């Protein structure tokens, strides 16, 4: 199976950067069903062609199965190694992974730029004939050239075959071309070599979610890509239609908002700004200095209409306009800075000190406030009061309650 991608965008050798494959080397990638070889038949500044040759091992595909569901002969005699099918889609995702994701090291801007691209598929099976191929690719903007392939040129009585040589031409991003091939080639072929489950719906939406919803053949493509599994097809179509309705709603809201802005009557301030802008444009002024105390709307309108060169005296202008409480700016940044200044002027943030908690004892007693400590020397039990015969100032027994000051002043006073 052979697929070639060409471009005439100068320098054409940038195609190697987009595909992350060097034009001077033959590169081989091992796959579960064979090998994929990438080489460049032509690589110069005028035209560059990258070829992907898929070498499928038909015996390796059925070795170990032993089910015989398709018959012992059909397992070994089939067209899978020669036609563009789900095998080629898997090879594209594996070999051109970065290009399929829309990234390119060193050529990021080129990866997002539409360039003239040609894609040639050596053999594509289409049971729906020429109409199926054209209905799949032409709505996406491709110029499609088809050549029918006979079953056997020696036996014309066998009739036409369902195989076609296809050439696609268009001006688009390389990522778009690869995603179109990744989805449409298995859909046109109508068969897949692996089990189709819920993850195939995610793959379809990830690769074709941006363009399949608007495709006129989306039901047919979705059904063929998911091998006509009704539950998966309904789920995929429902999610595609929901995404399309969200896009339509956002577009309608934007259009209504634009119409409201047009129909809204102009205020006196807007009329004044329009008159000032008209005079400035007629005068041919190249520099504008706004010393007013407003929100910078004049400069914002000027920056939207024409390019405004910064004034080298901007620092002095900022110093002279500081008494108004604002710093001149241009564009949307002026309004943002003015609103931020008003907020700062109306509400100042004072530094606050977090109160420290008064803690007793150890630090691992939790966050609850501690209870007040009992007075030192006070017993929790009842105090036993009794007299002392010596009436000394100090006494060793702790069970006696007395007033030391009274005894010191009046030793003969009764307790």
Number of C-alpha atoms within 10 A of each C-alpha: 20 18 19 19 22 21 25 18 17 14 14 18 22 21 28 18 19 24 23 17 18 18 23 11 10 11 14 15 13 13 16 10 18 17 15 22 17 22 20 20 12 16 21 14 13 13 16 23 23 24 18 22 18 25 17 20 15 17 12 13 15 15 10 8 9 8 9 11 9 8 9 12 9 11 16 16 11 10 13 19 18 16 22 25 28 23 23 24 19 12 23 20 16 15 22 18 16 16 24 22 16 19 20 19 13 10 13 13 10 18 23 16 12 15 17 14 21 19 22 17 20 18 22 23 24 19 15 12 15 16 10 16 24 15 13 21 17 13 13 18 12 19 15 15 14 14 13 16 16 16 15 12 10 8 9 10 9 11 11 12 15 18 22 22 16 19 18 19 19 19 16 17 18 26 24 21 22 23 22 18 20 23 22 23 26 25 25 23 22 21 16 17 11 8 9 15 12 13 9 15 19 13 12 18 17 11 19 18 17 13 16 23 20 14 14 13 14 16 16 15 24 23 19 21 26 25 19 15 14 11 10 20 20 14 12 23 19 12 15 21 14 13 15 18 13 12 12 12 12 12 12 12 12 12 12 12 12 11 11 11 11 10 9 8 9 10 9 9 9 13 11 12 16 14 11 13 17 11 12 15 13 9 9 8 10 13 12 14 13 16 16 13 15 14 21 24 18 20 21 18 16 18 15 12 11 10 10 17 10 13 13 9 9 14 12 11 16 16 12 12 17 14 10 11 11 23 23 24 22 20 17 16 14 20 17 13 17 20 14 12 15 12 11 11 11 7 9 8 7 6 6 6 6 6 6 6 10 7 13 12 7 7 8 6 11 8 9 8 11 13 8 7 7 9 7 6 7 9 10 7 6 7 12 9 10 11 11 11 6 7 17 11 13 9 12 6 7 9 12 14 13 17 10 14 10 14 17 13 9 10 14 10 10 9 13
